Amino acid sequence: MKKIILCIGVLLSLGCTDKSDDKKFYDILDTYKNILITREQFQDTAVANPKILKILESKGYTEPSFRKELFELISKDKEKYTLLLDSLKKSLKNEYIIEKAKYDSLKSYSDSLSKAEDSLKLGD
């Protein structure tokens, strides 16, 4: 997660022209990051959507106000902000892949230990 925040910070610092827009966009980007993480954690939209609404509310947004502000900012510098959004998605995807690989590795190791314990019990 620290890598993602660092990546966002570096990308925002490059080519920044209007600091107030960049501050707004950073806040929106952080909110969007939380939405993407929630969508990944909860594949069922009936579970994810209420959680996403809580994320938006905690940041002072409604769904329409979030979309409106995001699209207004993107329209000011489409190339820059699209690049930042794509970078965020890619960073989250890479982090998710790494975390999933760690989980799968630990699960495999745990399963191996369980099988070894079972075979030892059979030998008693």
C-alpha positions in Angstrom: 0.0 0.0 0.0 2.9 2.3 0.7 4.2 1.8 -2.8 0.8 2.9 -4.2 0.7 6.0 -2.1 4.3 6.8 -3.1 3.5 6.2 -6.8 0.5 8.5 -6.6 2.6 11.2 -4.9 5.3 11.0 -7.5 2.9 11.1 -10.4 1.0 14.0 -9.0 4.2 16.0 -8.4 5.2 15.5 -12.1 3.8 18.2 -14.4 1.5 19.7 -11.8 0.2 23.1 -12.9 -2.9 23.9 -10.8 -2.2 22.9 -7.3 -5.8 23.2 -6.1 -7.0 20.9 -8.9 -4.2 18.5 -8.1 -5.2 18.5 -4.4 -8.8 17.8 -5.3 -7.7 15.1 -7.7 -5.4 13.5 -5.1 -8.4 13.3 -2.7 -10.6 11.8 -5.5 -7.8 9.4 -6.4 -7.6 8.3 -2.8 -11.3 7.7 -2.7 -11.2 5.9 -6.0 -8.4 3.7 -4.7 -10.6 2.7 -1.8 -13.5 2.0 -4.1 -11.3 -0.3 -6.3 -10.0 -2.2 -3.3 -13.6 -2.7 -2.0 -14.7 -3.9 -5.4 -11.8 -6.4 -5.4 -12.6 -7.6 -1.9 -16.3 -8.0 -2.4 -17.2 -9.3 -5.8 -20.9 -9.4 -5.0 -22.2 -5.9 -5.8 -25.0 -6.3 -3.3 -22.2 -6.4 -0.6 -19.8 -3.9 -2.3 -22.2 -1.1 -3.2 -23.3 -0.2 0.4 -19.6 -0.2 1.4 -18.7 2.0 -1.5 -21.5 4.4 -0.6 -20.0 4.6 3.0 -16.6 5.4 1.5 -18.1 8.2 -0.6 -20.0 9.6 2.4 -17.0 9.5 4.6 -15.2 11.7 2.1 -18.2 14.1 1.7 -19.4 12.8 -1.6 -22.6 11.3 -3.0 -22.2 9.0 -6.0 -23.3 11.7 -8.5 -21.1 14.4 -6.8 -18.1 12.1 -6.9 -18.5 11.4 -10.6 -19.2 15.0 -11.5 -16.0 16.2 -9.7 -13.9 13.4 -11.2 -15.1 14.1 -14.7 -14.7 17.9 -14.3 -11.1 17.5 -13.2 -10.3 15.0 -16.0 -11.7 17.3 -18.6 -9.2 20.0 -17.6 -6.2 17.8 -18.4 -7.5 14.5 -19.8 -4.1 13.0 -20.6 -2.5 13.7 -17.2 -5.4 12.6 -15.1 -6.2 9.5 -17.3 -2.5 8.5 -16.9 -2.8 8.8 -13.1 -6.0 6.8 -12.9 -4.5 4.1 -15.1 -1.3 4.1 -13.0 -3.4 3.6 -9.9 -5.3 0.7 -11.4 -2.1 -0.9 -12.5 -0.4 -0.5 -9.1 -3.4 -1.9 -7.3 -3.6 -4.8 -9.7 0.1 -5.6 -9.2 -0.2 -5.3 -5.5 -3.3 -7.6 -5.5 -1.4 -10.2 -7.6 1.6 -10.1 -5.2 -0.7 -10.4 -2.1 -2.7 -13.2 -3.8 0.5 -15.1 -4.6 1.6 -14.8 -1.0 -1.7 -16.0 0.2 -1.7 -19.0 -2.2 1.8 -19.9 -1.2 0.9 -19.8 2.5 -2.3 -21.8 1.9 -0.3 -24.4 -0.1 2.3 -24.6 2.7 -0.5 -24.9 5.3 -2.2 -27.7 3.3 1.1 -29.5 3.0 1.5 -29.4 6.8 -2.0 -30.6 7.3 -1.4 -33.6 5.0 1.8 -34.4 6.8 0.1 -34.3 10.2 -2.7 -36.5 8.9 -0.2 -39.0 7.6 1.6 -39.0 10.9 -1.7 -39.7 12.7 -2.4 -42.6 10.4 1.0 -44.1 11.3 0.2 -44.1 15.1 
